Amino acid sequence: MADEDQNFSVFNSRILVDTVGHVTDEALKASRIKDVIGVLAGRLFNWGQRKSLFPLHLGIKCCALEMAAAGASRFDAERFGVFFRSSPRQCDVLLVNGPVSKKFADPLVRLWEQMPEPKWCIAMGECAISGGPYFQSYNILEGVDTVIPVDVYIPGCPPRPEALIDGFAKLRQKIIRIGAIPSEGRSEIEVPLILGDD
């Protein structure tokens, strides 16, 4: 008869789990495989990040109509891997359009902080970029970049749906260039991407 204090179940054994954990830790410490795994995992994460962007659509004014058109059947942004979501906890891109009032700045920052890392921001339209026709108004911010970092600017009043889809393509190129960690790529020297003819 077996002793009652012995556990013969291999898969439920705490000793086996601890042993495998210690052996794995020692193997990673003794070799450079940890660096190799880190690089491969980083590249895989970068690939997944750029192939499926989940923007939070923050449509404040008329640019929201063009944003809706970009997601509709004629332009179909989903075929390019852009899936609009309505919860900040499910999104990795904050798509801001329309003028941002000083009163709305705090909720905007709170939405930004609720999004998981890595996260990106696109400013769509003249109102989100610089205040638009409300520039230097008493209650409108002179661009969303005064409260959160912006990665891609899409000018226009309103920009066409094709410009929005091109903005997502430029964001993908930026993710490839700097990796999937935007805080490492956002330096004081780097100028954000600005779409346009020039």
N, C-alpha and C positions, 0 to 999 in steps of 0.2 A: 504494500500500500504506500502511496505517496504521502509525504508530510503535508499537513494542511497549510503550512505557511509558504510552501513553494508554489510558484505560478508557472505553469507549463504552457500557457498561452503565449506564443512568441510575439504575436502582433500587439498584444495588450501589455507587454512587459515594459515596465518603467526602466529597468536596467538596460534593456536593448536600446530603447530610445536615447537614454543618456550616453551609452557607449557609442552609438552612431554619431551623436552630436559632438562628442569629444574627438572622435576620429576625424570627422569632417573639419572641425576647427583646427586641429593639428595639421591636417593636409593643406588647408588654405594658408596657414601661417608658414609652412615649410616651402611653399612653392609660389610662383607668380600666377597661379591659376585664378586667384581671386581677382587680379587685374584683368585677366582675359575674360572672365565671366562678367565683370563690370562693364567692359567695353562692349561685349556682345549684347548684354541686356540693355545698355544705353542706346545702341544702334537699333535694336528691336523696338524699344519704347519710342524712339524718334520716328521710326517708320510708322508705327501705329498712330502716333500723335498727328503726323502730317496727313495721313490718309483718311482720317475721320475726325473732322473738326465739329464741335458741338457749340454753336454760338447761342448766347442768350440774347434774344432780340429785344432791345430796349428802344422801341419806336415811340418818339415823343411827338413828332410832327409829320410833315408831308413826305419825308424820306422813308417813312414806314411803308408807304404804298409801293415804292420801288423795291423795298426789301421783301414785301409780300409777293410782288411779281417775280422776283428772283427765285423764290421758293415754289412758285406755282408751276403748272405743267408746261408752259411755253419755254421757260428757261431752265427749270428743273435743277436747282442747285444740288439736290441729293445725288444726282448721277456723278457729281464731282466729290462726293464724300462730305457734304455739308448738311448736317442734320440739326434743324432748329429745335431747341428745347426751351422750356419755360421756367425751369428751376435752376438757380445759380449753382446748386450743389451737383448738378449733372453737366455743367458746361465748362468749357475751357477757353472760349472766346467771348468777350463782351463786345457786342456790336451796338455802339451808341450813335444815334442820329437825332437831330433836332437840338434846339437851344437848351442848355442846361442852366436852370436858374440857381441862384445862391441857396435857396431853400431846398432844392433837390440835390445839392452836392453831397450832403451827409448820407441820404439813402443810397446814392450812387456809390459812395465809398464803401458802405456796408454791403451792398451787392458784390462789389469787387472783392472784399475780404471774405465773403462766403464761398467764393469759387475756389476749388482745389488747385494746387500748383501742379503742373505748370499752367499758367493762364496768360492770355493775350488780349489785346484791346485793339479794335478797329474803330476809328472815328469816320463816320460816313456823312458827307454833306457839309456845306459851309457853316451851318449853325453849330455843329459839333466841333468843327475844326477851329473856328475863330469867333463864333457868335453870329455870323451871317449878317442879315439886315438889322439885327439887334446888337451889333457891335458897340461896345462902350455904353450899353444901356445900364441903368442903375441896378438892375436885378439879374442880369444875365452874365454868366462867366465867359471870359474871352477864350473859349476852347475847353474841351474836356481834359486836355493834358495839364491843366492847372491843378487837378485833383487826383488823377490816376495816370500812370504811364501809358502812352499810346504807341503801338507798334506799326500800324499802317494807317495812312490818311487817304481817304477817297474823296477828292474834291468834286463839286458839282452842286447844282441847286435845282432839283435833286439829281444825284448821279443816276445813271441808267443801271438797270439790273446787270448788264454785261460788265459794268465797272465794278460792281460788288463782287461778282464771280471772279473777276481778275484780281480784286483785292485779296480774296481768299487764296488765289494762286500765288500771289506775292508773299502772303503770310507763310504758305508752305515752303517757299524758297528760303525765307528767313529762318524757319525752323530747321531746315536742312543745314543752313550755314552756321548757325550758332548752337545747334543741338536743341534738346527738348527742355532745357532749363533757361527760361527767359531772363532770370535775374543775372545770370552770367553774361548774357548777350546785351543787356541794357546798360550801356556805359554812357558816361556824360559826353563822350566824343562822338558816338555813333548817331547819325541822323536817321530818324524813322523813315520808312518807305513812303513816298508820296507818288501817287499815280497821276498820270497826266501825259500830255503830248510832248512836253519839253523833256 
